[in-house]
Structure formats: structure tokens, C-alpha cells
């Protein structure tokens, strides 16, 4: 089982008129997308996070059920659903403005942590719920409780409009990197929290603290993987970009699903991955992210769209 922890929200894509703005509301949130992406790839995925009992929260839970993501660990509360206003630049890259103070996804305490009915092979955390209290401290406690028998995956997914202090993000990311086995981070995020430090140096520094695999995504330039034994790079692919919303989450879901297929379900097997296997894994994840970039919003691919790359993983 994959247990994905964090936020679930609505992304609002604005269409400005002369005196009005209309919105196309799409379900989103990085952890939500990762859970959905795993289910679309045929994996057994569950979600833990705070989701409102309001009308938008009902739609979030209903979407999980339709996609095949287990809702048994979801925390339903009376707090409202976070809204994210999405504005795209000329290249389709999104900027997010969040409306979510005291929202359901942030107001998760240690007393809300679930009792697991089965031990997950992978537990994934990331984005602003890994930083903002009280949910961030609760998730760190959850990681400490589960990591003895579970691989921990982490995506910093920096959101300056949620918290503009990059020093806080950097400190929190370093803390979680020491608790993680798998880190996926974008070069854009590293440019925000460690602008003076070369990307490869950050990856090696994190590896020295415990993770077995660090992957840096580079947008259209592909992705790089770092382990204690080797470094490797996968080039990007050309796609007609509609927008890049959900591209990183798609890569994350494909990465975790691919690790599962490769049999890297514990620390020993993760550390045993060779360069050829990791290259195939990167190719699979890059292709998956490219499909999402060709569509509006976080419309993640299904396994049928990736059959060639999936069959070549092993």
C-alpha cells in the first residue's frame, strides 16, 4: 500500500473579462494528485489528510472514491477547503495564491493521526502541509511512528505564497531529508531554498544524511538521479505544453509506482538499484509528466497511456 499524506484542495484557473473574472475550478493539491496518480497507474493507494465536510470537501472525497483511492484514513472536519488561485505564464508555468488559513488540510493535530490497519510499503509527504503547523509536526510524528517498516518519500514542493520565508523552507526540508528514503525535488525549488549551492551538491549532502535516492527534476530538460554509488540523467521529451500543473506530482506518482514494480520496497532493495534500472525509472516518470503537461490542469495519465515504458521497466 502507498499512503499519501497532505493537502487536498481546489485549483481555480481564472479567465479575466472586462470587469469580471470567471473561474474553472479543478480538484488538486500535490498529495491529492500523487494519490490519484498512483491509483490511475493501478496501485493500491490511500490518503491521509484533513478534508472539509463542506460541499467542496464532499467533491474531493467523491473524486477519491471514483478514482479508486482508499478514503479510510481521511480526517473529515468542519474547517473549510483550501482554494488556490492559479495564474500561468506564457510557458504554461503556474503561480499559486492560496486561500487556506485555518483550513481543513492545515488543522491536523497529533491526536488526529490514524491507526493503520496495514503497514504501508511507502509513505509520502510533501508541499506546504509538511511545513505549516499543526499539520507539519503531526506528519513528522507519523513518519517517526511508521518509518521502521516503511519507505518514506518526500517532495519539498516549495510554495512561497504560503510561506515567503525561504529560510524556514530550507530548515524544514533539511529536517525531513534526514527522515526520508526517497526525495524528489525540482531544480526550481532548489533555486528558491539553496540558490548559491549547486544542485548536485545539495543532492549529495542529503544522501549523506540517510536517503537512498535523490531525484532532481529539470522541467523540459528531464531529470537527474543521485545515489551513493552513481549519478545519472534522463533527457526531457518534446510535448505541446498546455500547462505544467500537476507535472511534478505525476512524476512523483510514476516514480513511486516504478519503484514498486522494480521491487524496491525496502531500504535494502532501494540501495541495490543499479544505474540501468534507475534510468528506466526516470524515463517512465518523464514520459508520464509529459502527458500531464499536454493537458489542462492535473489530468494525470493512466497506465494504458504508458504501456511501452511500463513494460520496459523490468
FENUR-V203070 format. One record per pair of residues at least 12 apart in sequence whose C-alpha atoms are under 10 Angstrom apart, sorted by the first residue. I is the first residue (numbers start at 0). J is the second residue. Records with the same first field share a line. If there is no record, write none. Layout:
BEGIN
I = J / J
END
This chain:
BEGIN
0 = 42 / 43 / 44 / 45 / 117 / 118 / 119 / 120 / 121 / 122 / 149 / 259
1 = 33 / 34 / 37 / 38 / 42 / 43 / 44 / 45 / 46 / 68 / 118 / 119 / 120 / 121 / 122 / 123 / 149 / 150 / 252 / 255 / 256 / 259
2 = 30 / 33 / 34 / 43 / 44 / 45 / 46 / 47 / 68 / 69 / 72 / 115 / 118 / 119 / 120 / 121 / 122 / 123 / 124 / 149 / 151
3 = 29 / 30 / 31 / 32 / 33 / 34 / 35 / 37 / 44 / 45 / 46 / 47 / 48 / 68 / 119 / 121 / 122 / 123 / 124 / 125 / 152
4 = 29 / 30 / 31 / 33 / 34 / 45 / 46 / 47 / 48 / 49 / 72 / 73 / 104 / 122 / 123 / 124 / 125 / 126 / 128 / 129 / 138 / 141
5 = 28 / 29 / 30 / 31 / 46 / 47 / 48 / 49 / 50 / 104 / 105 / 107 / 123 / 124 / 125 / 126 / 127 / 128 / 129 / 134 / 135 / 138
6 = 27 / 28 / 29 / 30 / 31 / 32 / 46 / 47 / 48 / 49 / 50 / 80 / 81 / 102 / 103 / 104 / 105 / 124 / 125 / 126 / 127 / 128 / 129 / 134
7 = 26 / 27 / 28 / 29 / 30 / 31 / 32 / 46 / 47 / 48 / 49 / 50 / 51 / 56 / 59 / 60 / 80 / 81 / 82 / 103 / 104
8 = 25 / 26 / 27 / 28 / 29 / 30 / 31 / 50 / 51 / 55 / 56 / 58 / 59 / 79 / 80 / 81 / 82 / 83 / 97 / 99 / 102 / 103 / 104
9 = 23 / 24 / 25 / 26 / 27 / 28 / 55 / 56 / 58 / 59 / 80 / 81 / 82 / 83 / 84 / 85 / 97
10 = 22 / 23 / 24 / 25 / 26 / 27 / 28 / 81 / 82 / 83 / 84 / 85 / 95 / 96 / 97 / 244 / 296 / 297
11 = 23 / 24 / 25 / 26 / 27 / 82 / 83 / 84 / 85 / 86 / 95 / 96 / 97 / 296
12 = 24 / 25 / 83 / 84 / 85 / 86 / 87 / 93 / 95 / 295 / 296
13 = 84 / 85 / 86 / 87
14 = 86
22 = 84 / 85
23 = 85 / 296
24 = 82 / 83 / 84 / 85 / 296
25 = 82 / 83 / 295 / 296 / 297 / 298
26 = 55 / 56 / 58 / 59 / 62 / 82 / 83 / 296 / 297 / 298
27 = 59 / 82 / 83 / 244 / 245 / 296 / 297 / 298
28 = 81 / 82 / 83 / 104 / 126 / 127 / 245 / 248 / 297
29 = 124 / 125 / 126 / 127 / 128 / 154 / 156 / 244 / 245 / 246 / 247 / 248 / 249 / 251 / 297
30 = 46 / 47 / 48 / 123 / 124 / 125 / 126 / 128 / 154 / 248 / 251 / 252
31 = 45 / 46 / 47 / 48 / 59 / 63 / 68 / 248
32 = 63 / 245 / 246 / 247 / 248 / 249 / 251 / 252 / 297 / 298 / 299
33 = 46 / 123 / 124 / 245 / 247 / 248 / 249 / 250 / 251 / 252 / 253 / 255 / 297 / 299
34 = 46 / 47 / 63 / 66 / 67 / 68 / 69 / 123 / 248 / 249 / 251 / 252
35 = 62 / 63 / 64 / 65 / 66 / 67 / 68 / 248 / 249 / 252 / 297 / 298 / 299 / 300 / 301
36 = 66 / 68 / 245 / 248 / 249 / 250 / 251 / 252 / 253 / 256 / 287 / 297 / 298 / 299 / 300 / 301 / 302
37 = 66 / 67 / 68 / 248 / 249 / 251 / 252 / 253 / 254 / 255 / 256 / 257 / 299 / 300 / 301 / 302
38 = 63 / 66 / 67 / 68 / 69 / 252 / 256 / 301 / 302
39 = 66 / 67 / 68 / 252 / 253 / 299 / 300 / 301 / 302 / 303
40 = 252 / 253 / 256 / 257 / 299 / 300 / 301 / 302 / 303 / 304 / 305 / 309
41 = 67 / 256 / 301 / 302 / 303
42 = 67 / 68 / 252 / 255 / 256 / 259 / 260 / 302
43 = 67 / 68 / 69 / 119 / 256
44 = 63 / 66 / 67 / 68 / 69 / 70 / 119 / 121
45 = 63 / 67 / 68 / 69 / 70 / 71 / 72 / 73 / 119 / 122
46 = 60 / 63 / 68 / 69 / 70 / 71 / 72 / 73 / 74 / 122 / 123
47 = 69 / 70 / 71 / 72 / 73 / 74 / 104 / 112 / 113 / 122 / 123 / 124 / 138
48 = 70 / 72 / 73 / 74 / 75 / 103 / 104 / 105 / 106 / 107 / 111 / 112 / 113 / 128 / 134 / 138
49 = 72 / 73 / 74 / 75 / 76 / 77 / 78 / 79 / 80 / 102 / 103 / 104 / 105 / 106 / 107 / 108 / 111 / 134
50 = 73 / 74 / 75 / 76 / 77 / 78 / 79 / 80 / 81 / 102 / 103 / 104 / 105 / 106 / 107
51 = 73 / 74 / 75 / 76 / 77 / 78 / 79 / 80 / 81 / 102 / 103 / 104
52 = 74 / 75 / 76 / 77 / 78 / 79 / 80 / 103
53 = 75 / 76 / 77 / 78 / 79 / 80 / 103
54 = 79 / 80
55 = 79 / 80 / 81 / 82
56 = 75 / 76 / 77 / 78 / 79 / 80 / 81 / 103
57 = 75 / 80
59 = 80
60 = 73 / 75
71 = 113 / 115 / 116
72 = 111 / 112 / 113 / 114 / 115 / 116
73 = 111 / 112 / 113
74 = 103 / 104 / 107 / 111 / 112 / 113
75 = 103 / 104
76 = 102 / 103 / 104 / 106 / 107
77 = 102 / 103
78 = 99 / 100 / 101 / 102 / 103 / 104 / 105 / 106
79 = 99 / 100 / 101 / 102 / 103 / 104
80 = 98 / 99 / 100 / 101 / 102 / 103 / 104 / 105
81 = 97 / 98 / 99 / 100 / 101 / 102 / 103 / 104 / 105
82 = 95 / 96 / 97 / 98 / 99 / 102
83 = 95 / 96 / 97 / 98 / 99
84 = 96 / 97 / 98
85 = 97 / 244 / 296
87 = 242 / 243 / 244
88 = 242
89 = 242
90 = 240 / 241 / 242 / 243
91 = 240 / 241 / 242 / 243 / 244 / 292 / 295
92 = 218 / 240 / 241 / 242 / 243 / 244 / 292
93 = 242 / 243 / 244 / 245 / 296
94 = 158 / 159 / 160 / 244
95 = 158 / 159 / 160 / 161
96 = 158 / 159 / 160 / 161
97 = 158 / 159 / 160 / 161
98 = 160 / 161
99 = 161
100 = 161
101 = 132 / 133
103 = 134
104 = 127 / 128 / 131 / 133 / 134
105 = 127 / 128 / 129 / 130 / 131 / 132 / 133 / 134 / 135
106 = 128 / 131 / 132 / 133 / 134 / 135 / 137
107 = 128 / 132 / 133 / 134 / 135 / 136 / 137 / 138
108 = 132 / 133 / 134 / 135 / 136 / 137 / 138 / 140
109 = 133 / 134 / 135 / 136 / 137 / 138 / 139 / 140 / 141
110 = 137
111 = 134 / 137
112 = 134 / 137 / 138 / 140 / 141
113 = 141
115 = 145
118 = 145 / 146 / 148 / 149
119 = 145 / 146 / 148 / 149 / 150 / 151 / 264
120 = 145 / 146 / 148 / 149 / 150 / 151 / 259 / 263 / 264 / 265
121 = 145 / 146 / 148 / 149 / 150 / 151 / 152 / 180 / 181 / 255 / 256 / 258 / 259 / 264 / 265
122 = 141 / 142 / 145 / 146 / 149 / 150 / 151 / 152 / 153 / 179 / 255
123 = 142 / 150 / 151 / 152 / 153 / 154 / 179 / 181 / 182 / 251 / 252 / 255
124 = 138 / 139 / 142 / 151 / 152 / 153 / 154 / 155 / 156 / 175 / 179
125 = 138 / 152 / 153 / 154 / 155 / 156 / 157 / 172 / 175 / 182 / 183 / 184
126 = 153 / 154 / 155 / 156 / 157 / 158 / 161
127 = 155 / 156 / 157 / 158 / 159 / 161 / 162 / 168
128 = 155
129 = 153 / 154 / 155 / 156 / 157 / 168 / 171 / 172 / 175
130 = 155 / 157 / 158 / 161 / 162 / 167 / 168 / 170 / 171 / 172 / 175
131 = 161 / 162 / 168 / 171
135 = 171
139 = 174 / 175 / 178
142 = 175 / 178 / 179
143 = 178
146 = 178 / 179 / 180
147 = 265
148 = 264 / 265 / 266
149 = 180 / 264 / 265 / 266
150 = 178 / 179 / 180 / 181 / 210 / 211 / 263 / 264 / 265 / 266 / 269
151 = 175 / 176 / 178 / 179 / 180 / 181 / 182 / 210 / 265 / 266
152 = 175 / 176 / 178 / 179 / 180 / 181 / 182 / 183 / 210 / 212 / 213 / 251 / 255
153 = 172 / 175 / 176 / 178 / 179 / 180 / 181 / 182 / 183 / 184 / 213 / 251
154 = 172 / 175 / 176 / 179 / 181 / 182 / 183 / 184 / 185 / 188 / 214 / 247 / 248 / 251
155 = 168 / 169 / 171 / 172 / 173 / 175 / 176 / 182 / 183 / 184 / 185 / 188 / 189 / 192
156 = 168 / 172 / 183 / 184 / 185 / 187 / 188 / 189 / 247 / 248
157 = 169 / 172 / 184 / 185 / 187 / 188 / 189 / 191 / 192
158 = 188 / 191
159 = 188 / 191
164 = 192
165 = 191 / 192 / 193
166 = 191 / 192 / 193
167 = 192
168 = 188 / 191 / 192 / 193
169 = 188 / 189 / 191 / 192 / 193
170 = 192
172 = 192 / 205
173 = 201 / 204 / 205 / 208
174 = 205 / 208
175 = 205
176 = 202 / 204 / 205 / 206 / 207 / 208 / 209 / 210 / 213
177 = 205 / 206 / 207 / 208 / 209 / 210
178 = 208 / 209 / 210
179 = 205 / 206 / 208 / 209 / 210 / 211 / 212 / 213
180 = 205 / 206 / 208 / 209 / 210 / 211 / 212 / 213 / 265 / 266 / 269 / 270
181 = 206 / 209 / 210 / 211 / 212 / 213 / 214 / 254 / 255 / 266 / 269
182 = 202 / 205 / 206 / 210 / 211 / 212 / 213 / 214 / 215 / 224 / 225 / 251
183 = 202 / 212 / 213 / 214 / 215 / 216 / 222 / 223 / 224 / 247 / 248 / 250 / 251 / 254
184 = 202 / 213 / 214 / 215 / 216 / 217 / 222 / 247 / 251
185 = 198 / 214 / 215 / 216 / 217 / 218 / 222 / 223 / 247
186 = 198 / 214 / 215 / 216 / 217 / 218 / 222 / 223
187 = 215 / 216 / 217 / 218
188 = 215 / 216
189 = 201 / 202 / 215
198 = 215 / 223
199 = 213 / 215 / 223 / 224 / 225 / 230
201 = 213 / 215
202 = 214 / 215 / 223 / 224 / 225 / 226
203 = 225 / 226 / 227 / 230
205 = 225
206 = 225 / 226 / 227
207 = 226 / 227
209 = 227
210 = 225 / 226 / 227 / 266 / 269 / 270
211 = 225 / 226 / 227 / 228 / 266 / 267 / 268 / 269 / 270 / 271 / 272
212 = 224 / 225 / 226 / 227 / 230 / 269 / 270 / 272 / 277
213 = 225 / 226 / 227 / 230
214 = 226 / 230 / 231 / 232 / 251 / 254 / 281
215 = 232
216 = 232 / 233 / 235 / 247 / 250 / 251 / 281 / 284 / 285
217 = 233 / 234 / 235 / 247 / 285
218 = 234 / 235 / 236 / 243 / 246 / 247 / 285 / 288 / 289
219 = 234 / 235 / 236 / 237 / 238 / 285 / 288 / 289
220 = 232 / 233 / 234 / 235 / 236 / 237 / 285
221 = 233 / 234 / 235 / 236 / 281 / 282 / 284 / 285 / 286 / 288 / 289
222 = 234 / 235 / 250 / 278 / 281 / 282 / 284 / 285
223 = 277 / 278 / 281
224 = 274 / 277 / 278 / 280 / 281
225 = 274 / 277
226 = 269 / 270 / 272 / 273 / 274 / 277
227 = 270
228 = 270 / 271 / 272 / 273 / 274
229 = 273 / 274
230 = 274 / 277 / 278
231 = 274 / 275 / 277 / 278 / 281
232 = 274 / 277 / 278 / 281 / 282
233 = 277 / 278 / 279 / 280 / 281 / 282 / 283 / 284 / 285
234 = 281 / 282 / 285
235 = 281 / 282 / 285 / 286 / 288 / 289
236 = 282 / 285 / 286 / 288 / 289
237 = 286 / 289
238 = 286 / 289 / 290 / 291 / 292 / 293
239 = 289 / 290 / 292 / 293 / 294
240 = 289 / 290 / 291 / 292 / 293 / 294 / 295
241 = 291 / 292 / 293 / 294 / 295 / 296
242 = 291 / 292 / 293 / 294 / 295 / 296 / 297
243 = 288 / 289 / 290 / 291 / 292 / 293 / 294 / 295 / 296 / 297
244 = 288 / 291 / 292 / 294 / 295 / 296 / 297 / 298 / 299
245 = 288 / 291 / 292 / 294 / 295 / 296 / 297 / 298 / 299
246 = 284 / 285 / 287 / 288 / 289 / 290 / 291 / 292 / 293 / 296 / 297 / 298 / 299
247 = 284 / 285 / 287 / 288 / 289 / 291 / 292 / 297
248 = 287 / 288 / 291 / 297 / 299
249 = 284 / 285 / 286 / 287 / 288 / 289 / 290 / 291 / 292 / 297 / 298 / 299 / 300
250 = 281 / 283 / 284 / 285 / 286 / 287 / 288 / 289 / 291 / 299
251 = 284 / 285 / 287 / 288
252 = 284 / 287 / 288 / 299
253 = 280 / 281 / 282 / 283 / 284 / 285 / 286 / 287 / 288 / 299 / 300 / 302 / 305 / 309
254 = 277 / 280 / 281 / 282 / 283 / 284 / 285 / 287
255 = 280 / 284
256 = 280 / 283 / 284 / 309
257 = 276 / 277 / 279 / 280 / 281 / 283 / 284 / 308 / 309 / 312 / 313
258 = 272 / 276 / 277 / 280 / 312
260 = 280 / 309 / 312 / 313
261 = 276 / 277 / 279 / 280 / 312 / 313
262 = 313
275 = 312
276 = 311 / 312 / 313
277 = 312
278 = 312
279 = 308 / 309 / 311 / 312 / 313
280 = 308 / 309 / 311 / 312 / 313
281 = 312
282 = 308 / 309 / 311 / 312
283 = 305 / 306 / 307 / 308 / 309 / 310 / 311 / 312
284 = 305 / 308 / 309
286 = 300 / 304 / 305 / 308
287 = 299 / 300 / 301 / 302 / 304 / 305 / 308
288 = 300
290 = 304 / 305
END
